[in-house]
Amino acid sequence: MRAMVMEQAGRPLVATNLRDPAPGASEILLKVHACAVCRTDLHVVDGELPHPKPSLVPGHEIVGSVLAVGREVERFKAGDRVGVPWLGWTCGVCGFCRSGRENLCDRARFTGYDIDGGYAELTVADQRFCFALPARYDDVSAAPLLCAGLIGYRALNLAGDGERLGIYGFGAAAHIIAQIAVAQGRRVFAFTRPGDEAAQAFAKELGAIWANGSDQLPPEPLDASLIFAPVGALVPAALKATEKGGTVVCAGIHMSEIPAFSYDLLWHERVVRSVANLTRKDGEEFLALAARTQLRTDTTRYPLEQANEALLALRTGQLQGAAVLVP
């Protein structure tokens, strides 16, 4: 099969022909139809996340069809359309797993990091961590739902039910979650790179009532803020913009250093918290919501062999919405 392989962090992916994978007992073999490109992929490829699998095939927002199943597989059959997310396996027996917090499992394995992912023609995945996908989305439109949507949904839930929602970094996750927030009756305030008028116009197109650079304060205090951009300096900026008792959610897997800030920004019971990974419950809830809601996913298609170009476009802020690789 054709695949794009990370041989060394910090170097471009290499187009390679690999042996076709075979499913294990509880695994399914998938023909990959689409794989969205996530900022986490950038963190892996750029070496900001340590100890990836050697000779890794990245990618964890996978849409594919089942070609074959292992002997213990009961959930899916050949021909089914399936989505594969970041969380690829957990132990199921630790305290985190048994308390509904499998996203924190110490032995968890992740797609496109510990397990070969979707930058390829074929992939295998544990049936227990795959999802059936809403029929209303085609393969390319569905791919960003599997991380940008899922992690954004978890972040939105952890932000509470405040009406005035700030979103810092208007990329793949933000453009999906802004639509959900607007549908819930929230007012969205979008923060982009300073001077990025195209991103600000895009945010307003999707329902934001205000959009400006992240160096600006909103016209009124926020009840909660979601930070999708991996920029530590946005934490004190978001705290400054957030009302007493509000929550700032850091929604990325990696972030640059958070600068020191005065205690008065945190005082009055403001909360700063992170989001780690996802649970299968998150996935089931979000995809059921997506099935009821015609979410718009703006995508730019790239052939599989142009994975490096797609990563560069994401790295340099040239994308509106999400890049999606199509083998």
DRENDO-1510 file (C-alpha; in Angstrom, 1 decimal, always signed):
<recs>
REC; n; res; u; v; w
REC; 1; MET; +0.0; +0.0; +0.0 .
REC; 2; ARG; +1.0; +3.6; -0.5 .
REC; 3; ALA; +1.7; +5.6; +2.7 .
REC; 4; MET; +3.4; +8.8; +4.0 .
REC; 5; VAL; +5.8; +7.8; +6.7 .
REC; 6; MET; +7.6; +9.9; +9.4 .
REC; 7; GLU; +11.1; +8.5; +9.5 .
REC; 8; GLN; +12.5; +11.3; +11.6 .
REC; 9; ALA; +10.9; +14.1; +13.6 .
REC; 10; GLY; +11.4; +17.5; +12.1 .
REC; 11; ARG; +11.9; +16.1; +8.5 .
REC; 12; PRO; +9.3; +15.8; +5.7 .
REC; 13; LEU; +7.2; +12.7; +5.5 .
REC; 14; VAL; +8.4; +10.1; +3.0 .
REC; 15; ALA; +6.2; +8.5; +0.3 .
REC; 16; THR; +6.7; +4.8; +0.9 .
REC; 17; ASN; +5.2; +1.5; -0.3 .
REC; 18; LEU; +4.4; -0.7; +2.8 .
REC; 19; ARG; +3.1; -4.2; +3.2 .
REC; 20; ASP; -0.7; -4.3; +3.5 .
REC; 21; PRO; -1.6; -4.6; +7.2 .
REC; 22; ALA; -3.7; -7.5; +8.5 .
REC; 23; PRO; -6.4; -7.1; +11.2 .
REC; 24; GLY; -5.8; -8.7; +14.6 .
REC; 25; ALA; -8.5; -10.6; +16.5 .
REC; 26; SER; -10.5; -7.5; +17.6 .
REC; 27; GLU; -9.4; -5.3; +14.7 .
REC; 28; ILE; -10.9; -4.2; +11.4 .
REC; 29; LEU; -9.0; -3.6; +8.2 .
REC; 30; LEU; -10.1; -0.3; +6.5 .
REC; 31; LYS; -9.7; +1.1; +3.0 .
REC; 32; VAL; -9.0; +4.8; +3.8 .
REC; 33; HIS; -11.2; +7.2; +1.9 .
REC; 34; ALA; -10.2; +10.4; +3.7 .
REC; 35; CYS; -8.0; +11.5; +6.6 .
REC; 36; ALA; -8.1; +15.0; +7.9 .
REC; 37; VAL; -4.9; +16.8; +8.9 .
REC; 38; CYS; -4.9; +17.8; +12.6 .
REC; 39; ARG; -2.6; +20.3; +14.5 .
REC; 40; THR; -1.7; +17.3; +16.6 .
REC; 41; ASP; -0.1; +15.7; +13.5 .
REC; 42; LEU; +2.0; +18.8; +13.3 .
REC; 43; HIS; +3.1; +18.4; +16.9 .
REC; 44; VAL; +4.0; +14.8; +16.2 .
REC; 45; VAL; +5.8; +15.5; +12.9 .
REC; 46; ASP; +7.7; +18.5; +14.4 .
REC; 47; GLY; +8.9; +16.5; +17.3 .
REC; 48; GLU; +6.9; +18.4; +20.0 .
REC; 49; LEU; +5.3; +15.2; +21.2 .
REC; 50; PRO; +8.0; +12.7; +22.3 .
REC; 51; HIS; +8.5; +9.0; +21.6 .
REC; 52; PRO; +6.2; +8.3; +18.6 .
REC; 53; LYS; +6.1; +4.9; +17.0 .
REC; 54; PRO; +9.2; +4.3; +14.8 .
REC; 55; SER; +8.5; +4.7; +11.1 .
REC; 56; LEU; +5.1; +6.1; +11.9 .
REC; 57; VAL; +2.2; +6.6; +9.5 .
REC; 58; PRO; +0.5; +9.7; +11.0 .
REC; 59; GLY; -3.2; +10.6; +10.9 .
REC; 60; HIS; -6.1; +10.1; +13.3 .
REC; 61; GLU; -9.2; +11.6; +11.6 .
REC; 62; ILE; -9.9; +8.6; +9.4 .
REC; 63; VAL; -12.9; +7.7; +7.3 .
REC; 64; GLY; -12.8; +4.4; +5.6 .
REC; 65; SER; -14.8; +1.3; +4.6 .
REC; 66; VAL; -14.3; -2.1; +6.2 .
REC; 67; LEU; -12.5; -4.6; +4.0 .
REC; 68; ALA; -12.0; -7.4; +6.5 .
REC; 69; VAL; -12.5; -8.1; +10.2 .
REC; 70; GLY; -10.8; -10.1; +12.9 .
REC; 71; ARG; -12.3; -13.2; +14.4 .
REC; 72; GLU; -13.6; -11.5; +17.5 .
REC; 73; VAL; -15.2; -8.5; +15.7 .
REC; 74; GLU; -18.9; -8.1; +16.2 .
REC; 75; ARG; -19.6; -4.4; +15.8 .
REC; 76; PHE; -18.8; -4.0; +12.1 .
REC; 77; LYS; -18.8; -6.0; +8.9 .
REC; 78; ALA; -17.3; -5.7; +5.4 .
REC; 79; GLY; -18.6; -2.7; +3.6 .
REC; 80; ASP; -19.5; -0.6; +6.7 .
REC; 81; ARG; -18.3; +3.0; +6.8 .
REC; 82; VAL; -16.3; +3.7; +9.9 .
REC; 83; GLY; -14.5; +6.6; +11.6 .
REC; 84; VAL; -11.3; +6.2; +13.5 .
REC; 85; PRO; -10.3; +8.9; +16.1 .
REC; 86; TRP; -7.2; +9.8; +18.1 .
REC; 87; LEU; -7.9; +7.4; +21.1 .
REC; 88; GLY; -7.0; +4.0; +19.7 .
REC; 89; TRP; -6.8; +1.7; +22.7 .
REC; 90; THR; -7.1; +1.7; +26.5 .
REC; 91; CYS; -6.5; -0.9; +29.2 .
REC; 92; GLY; -10.0; -0.9; +30.5 .
REC; 93; VAL; -9.0; -1.9; +34.0 .
REC; 94; CYS; -7.3; +1.0; +35.6 .
REC; 95; GLY; -9.0; +3.5; +37.9 .
REC; 96; PHE; -9.4; +6.0; +35.1 .
REC; 97; CYS; -11.0; +3.6; +32.7 .
REC; 98; ARG; -13.3; +2.2; +35.3 .
REC; 99; SER; -14.5; +5.6; +36.3 .
REC; 100; GLY; -15.4; +6.8; +32.8 .
REC; 101; ARG; -12.2; +8.7; +32.3 .
REC; 102; GLU; -10.5; +6.4; +29.8 .
REC; 103; ASN; -9.0; +9.5; +28.1 .
REC; 104; LEU; -6.6; +9.6; +31.1 .
REC; 105; CYS; -5.5; +6.0; +30.9 .
REC; 106; ASP; -1.8; +5.7; +31.6 .
REC; 107; ARG; -1.5; +2.9; +29.1 .
REC; 108; ALA; -3.6; +4.5; +26.3 .
REC; 109; ARG; -2.4; +4.2; +22.8 .
REC; 110; PHE; -3.2; +6.8; +20.1 .
REC; 111; THR; -3.9; +6.6; +16.4 .
REC; 112; GLY; -1.2; +8.2; +14.3 .
REC; 113; TYR; +1.2; +8.3; +17.2 .
REC; 114; ASP; +1.5; +4.9; +18.9 .
REC; 115; ILE; -0.5; +3.1; +16.2 .
REC; 116; ASP; -0.1; +3.7; +12.4 .
REC; 117; GLY; -2.8; +6.0; +11.2 .
REC; 118; GLY; -4.6; +7.2; +8.1 .
REC; 119; TYR; -1.9; +8.8; +5.9 .
REC; 120; ALA; -2.1; +5.6; +3.8 .
REC; 121; GLU; -4.4; +3.6; +1.6 .
REC; 122; LEU; -5.1; +1.0; +4.3 .
REC; 123; THR; -5.1; +1.0; +8.1 .
REC; 124; VAL; -6.2; -1.3; +10.9 .
REC; 125; ALA; -8.1; -0.2; +14.1 .
REC; 126; ASP; -9.5; -1.7; +17.2 .
REC; 127; GLN; -13.3; -2.1; +16.6 .
REC; 128; ARG; -14.1; -0.9; +20.1 .
REC; 129; PHE; -12.6; +2.5; +19.4 .
REC; 130; CYS; -14.2; +3.1; +16.0 .
REC; 131; PHE; -17.5; +4.9; +15.3 .
REC; 132; ALA; -20.3; +4.6; +12.8 .
REC; 133; LEU; -20.7; +7.9; +11.0 .
REC; 134; PRO; -23.7; +10.0; +10.2 .
REC; 135; ALA; -24.9; +9.3; +6.6 .
REC; 136; ARG; -25.5; +12.9; +5.9 .
REC; 137; TYR; -21.8; +13.7; +5.7 .
REC; 138; ASP; -19.6; +12.5; +2.8 .
REC; 139; ASP; -16.2; +11.1; +3.5 .
REC; 140; VAL; -14.3; +14.3; +3.2 .
REC; 141; SER; -16.8; +16.3; +5.2 .
REC; 142; ALA; -16.9; +13.7; +8.0 .
REC; 143; ALA; -13.2; +13.4; +8.5 .
REC; 144; PRO; -12.7; +16.7; +10.5 .
REC; 145; LEU; -15.5; +15.6; +12.9 .
REC; 146; LEU; -13.2; +12.8; +14.2 .
REC; 147; CYS; -10.9; +15.1; +16.1 .
REC; 148; ALA; -11.6; +18.8; +15.4 .
REC; 149; GLY; -15.2; +18.1; +16.2 .
REC; 150; LEU; -14.7; +15.6; +19.0 .
REC; 151; ILE; -12.1; +17.5; +21.0 .
REC; 152; GLY; -13.9; +20.8; +20.4 .
REC; 153; TYR; -17.1; +19.2; +21.7 .
REC; 154; ARG; -15.3; +18.0; +24.9 .
REC; 155; ALA; -13.8; +21.4; +25.4 .
REC; 156; LEU; -17.2; +23.1; +24.9 .
REC; 157; ASN; -18.8; +20.9; +27.5 .
REC; 158; LEU; -16.0; +21.6; +30.0 .
REC; 159; ALA; -16.5; +25.3; +29.5 .
REC; 160; GLY; -19.9; +25.2; +31.1 .
REC; 161; ASP; -23.1; +26.7; +29.8 .
REC; 162; GLY; -22.2; +30.4; +29.8 .
REC; 163; GLU; -23.8; +32.5; +27.1 .
REC; 164; ARG; -20.7; +34.6; +26.1 .
REC; 165; LEU; -18.1; +32.2; +24.6 .
REC; 166; GLY; -14.7; +33.3; +23.4 .
REC; 167; ILE; -12.8; +31.1; +20.9 .
REC; 168; TYR; -9.1; +31.7; +20.4 .
REC; 169; GLY; -7.7; +30.3; +17.2 .
REC; 170; PHE; -10.3; +30.0; +14.5 .
REC; 171; GLY; -9.1; +26.8; +12.7 .
REC; 172; ALA; -10.6; +23.4; +12.1 .
REC; 173; ALA; -12.0; +22.8; +15.6 .
REC; 174; ALA; -13.2; +26.3; +16.1 .
REC; 175; HIS; -15.2; +26.4; +12.9 .
REC; 176; ILE; -17.2; +23.3; +13.9 .
REC; 177; ILE; -17.7; +24.2; +17.6 .
REC; 178; ALA; -18.7; +27.8; +16.8 .
REC; 179; GLN; -21.7; +26.4; +14.8 .
REC; 180; ILE; -22.7; +24.2; +17.7 .
REC; 181; ALA; -22.4; +27.1; +20.2 .
REC; 182; VAL; -24.5; +29.3; +18.0 .
REC; 183; ALA; -27.1; +26.6; +17.7 .
REC; 184; GLN; -27.2; +26.4; +21.5 .
REC; 185; GLY; -28.0; +30.0; +21.7 .
REC; 186; ARG; -24.6; +31.2; +22.8 .
REC; 187; ARG; -22.9; +34.4; +21.5 .
REC; 188; VAL; -19.5; +33.6; +20.0 .
REC; 189; PHE; -16.6; +36.0; +20.1 .
REC; 190; ALA; -13.8; +34.9; +17.8 .
REC; 191; PHE; -10.1; +35.7; +18.3 .
REC; 192; THR; -7.7; +35.2; +15.4 .
REC; 193; ARG; -4.1; +36.0; +14.5 .
REC; 194; PRO; -3.9; +39.9; +14.6 .
REC; 195; GLY; -4.7; +41.2; +11.1 .
REC; 196; ASP; -6.2; +38.0; +9.8 .
REC; 197; GLU; -9.2; +39.6; +8.2 .
REC; 198; ALA; -10.1; +36.5; +6.2 .
REC; 199; ALA; -10.3; +34.3; +9.3 .
REC; 200; GLN; -12.4; +37.0; +11.1 .
REC; 201; ALA; -14.8; +37.2; +8.1 .
REC; 202; PHE; -15.0; +33.4; +8.2 .
REC; 203; ALA; -15.9; +33.4; +11.9 .
REC; 204; LYS; -18.7; +36.0; +11.3 .
REC; 205; GLU; -20.0; +33.9; +8.4 .
REC; 206; LEU; -20.4; +31.0; +10.8 .
REC; 207; GLY; -22.3; +33.0; +13.4 .
REC; 208; ALA; -19.7; +34.9; +15.5 .
REC; 209; ILE; -21.1; +38.2; +16.6 .
REC; 210; TRP; -17.6; +39.7; +17.0 .
REC; 211; ALA; -14.2; +38.8; +15.5 .
REC; 212; ASN; -10.9; +40.5; +16.0 .
REC; 213; GLY; -7.2; +39.8; +16.7 .
REC; 214; SER; -6.2; +37.9; +19.8 .
REC; 215; ASP; -4.4; +41.0; +21.0 .
REC; 216; GLN; -7.7; +42.8; +21.5 .
REC; 217; LEU; -10.3; +42.6; +24.3 .
REC; 218; PRO; -13.9; +41.7; +23.5 .
REC; 219; PRO; -16.6; +44.4; +23.8 .
REC; 220; GLU; -17.9; +42.7; +27.0 .
REC; 221; PRO; -16.6; +40.1; +29.5 .
REC; 222; LEU; -16.8; +36.5; +28.5 .
REC; 223; ASP; -18.4; +33.7; +30.5 .
REC; 224; ALA; -15.9; +31.1; +29.1 .
REC; 225; SER; -13.1; +30.9; +26.6 .
REC; 226; LEU; -11.8; +28.0; +24.5 .
REC; 227; ILE; -8.1; +28.2; +23.4 .
REC; 228; PHE; -7.4; +26.1; +20.3 .
REC; 229; ALA; -4.2; +27.9; +19.2 .
REC; 230; PRO; -1.1; +26.3; +20.8 .
REC; 231; VAL; +0.1; +29.7; +22.1 .
REC; 232; GLY; +0.7; +29.9; +25.9 .
REC; 233; ALA; +0.5; +33.7; +25.9 .
REC; 234; LEU; -3.2; +33.4; +25.1 .
REC; 235; VAL; -3.9; +32.0; +28.6 .
REC; 236; PRO; -3.4; +35.3; +30.5 .
REC; 237; ALA; -5.1; +37.1; +27.5 .
REC; 238; ALA; -8.2; +34.9; +27.8 .
REC; 239; LEU; -8.2; +35.3; +31.6 .
REC; 240; LYS; -8.2; +39.1; +31.2 .
REC; 241; ALA; -11.2; +38.8; +28.9 .
REC; 242; THR; -13.1; +36.4; +31.1 .
REC; 243; GLU; -15.7; +37.4; +33.7 .
REC; 244; LYS; -15.4; +36.5; +37.4 .
REC; 245; GLY; -16.3; +32.8; +37.9 .
REC; 246; GLY; -15.6; +32.0; +34.3 .
REC; 247; THR; -13.5; +29.2; +32.8 .
REC; 248; VAL; -10.7; +29.2; +30.3 .
REC; 249; VAL; -10.2; +25.8; +28.6 .
REC; 250; CYS; -6.9; +24.9; +26.9 .
REC; 251; ALA; -8.0; +22.5; +24.2 .
REC; 252; GLY; -4.8; +21.5; +22.6 .
REC; 253; ILE; -2.4; +18.6; +23.3 .
REC; 254; HIS; +0.6; +20.9; +23.2 .
REC; 255; MET; +1.1; +24.6; +24.0 .
REC; 256; SER; +4.1; +26.9; +24.1 .
REC; 257; GLU; +5.2; +28.2; +27.5 .
REC; 258; ILE; +2.6; +30.1; +29.5 .
REC; 259; PRO; +4.1; +33.4; +30.6 .
REC; 260; ALA; +3.9; +34.5; +34.2 .
REC; 261; PHE; +0.8; +36.6; +35.0 .
REC; 262; SER; -0.5; +38.4; +38.1 .
REC; 263; TYR; -2.8; +36.6; +40.4 .
REC; 264; ASP; -5.6; +39.1; +40.0 .
REC; 265; LEU; -6.3; +37.6; +36.5 .
REC; 266; LEU; -7.1; +34.3; +38.2 .
REC; 267; TRP; -8.7; +35.6; +41.3 .
REC; 268; HIS; -12.5; +35.8; +41.7 .
REC; 269; GLU; -12.8; +32.0; +41.1 .
REC; 270; ARG; -11.8; +32.0; +37.5 .
REC; 271; VAL; -10.7; +28.5; +36.3 .
REC; 272; VAL; -8.0; +27.4; +33.9 .
REC; 273; ARG; -8.2; +23.8; +32.8 .
REC; 274; SER; -7.0; +21.5; +30.0 .
REC; 275; VAL; -8.7; +19.0; +27.8 .
REC; 276; ALA; -6.9; +15.6; +27.3 .
REC; 277; ASN; -7.9; +13.3; +24.4 .
REC; 278; LEU; -11.5; +12.1; +24.3 .
REC; 279; THR; -13.7; +9.2; +25.5 .
REC; 280; ARG; -15.9; +7.0; +23.4 .
REC; 281; LYS; -18.9; +8.5; +25.2 .
REC; 282; ASP; -17.8; +11.9; +23.8 .
REC; 283; GLY; -17.6; +10.4; +20.4 .
REC; 284; GLU; -21.1; +8.8; +20.6 .
REC; 285; GLU; -22.7; +12.0; +21.9 .
REC; 286; PHE; -21.0; +14.3; +19.4 .
REC; 287; LEU; -21.7; +12.2; +16.3 .
REC; 288; ALA; -25.4; +11.8; +17.4 .
REC; 289; LEU; -25.5; +15.6; +17.6 .
REC; 290; ALA; -23.8; +15.9; +14.2 .
REC; 291; ALA; -26.4; +13.6; +12.8 .
REC; 292; ARG; -29.2; +15.9; +13.9 .
REC; 293; THR; -27.4; +19.1; +12.9 .
REC; 294; GLN; -26.1; +20.0; +9.4 .
REC; 295; LEU; -22.7; +21.1; +10.6 .
REC; 296; ARG; -20.6; +22.7; +7.8 .
REC; 297; THR; -17.0; +21.5; +7.6 .
REC; 298; ASP; -14.9; +23.6; +5.3 .
REC; 299; THR; -12.2; +21.4; +3.7 .
REC; 300; THR; -9.3; +21.6; +1.3 .
REC; 301; ARG; -8.5; +18.3; -0.4 .
REC; 302; TYR; -5.0; +17.1; -0.9 .
REC; 303; PRO; -3.8; +13.9; -2.6 .
REC; 304; LEU; -2.0; +11.6; -0.2 .
REC; 305; GLU; +1.4; +12.3; -1.7 .
REC; 306; GLN; +0.9; +16.0; -0.8 .
REC; 307; ALA; +0.7; +15.4; +2.9 .
REC; 308; ASN; +3.8; +17.6; +3.5 .
REC; 309; GLU; +2.1; +20.5; +1.6 .
REC; 310; ALA; -1.0; +20.1; +3.7 .
REC; 311; LEU; +1.0; +20.2; +6.9 .
REC; 312; LEU; +2.8; +23.3; +5.7 .
REC; 313; ALA; -0.4; +25.0; +4.9 .
REC; 314; LEU; -1.6; +24.3; +8.5 .
REC; 315; ARG; +1.7; +25.3; +10.0 .
REC; 316; THR; +1.7; +28.7; +8.3 .
REC; 317; GLY; -2.0; +29.5; +8.8 .
REC; 318; GLN; -3.0; +29.3; +5.2 .
REC; 319; LEU; -6.0; +27.0; +5.7 .
REC; 320; GLN; -9.7; +27.9; +6.2 .
REC; 321; GLY; -11.2; +25.0; +8.0 .
REC; 322; ALA; -9.4; +21.7; +7.6 .
REC; 323; ALA; -7.1; +20.0; +5.2 .
REC; 324; VAL; -8.1; +16.5; +4.2 .
REC; 325; LEU; -5.9; +13.8; +2.5 .
REC; 326; VAL; -7.6; +11.7; -0.1 .
REC; 327; PRO; -5.6; +8.6; -1.1 .
</recs>
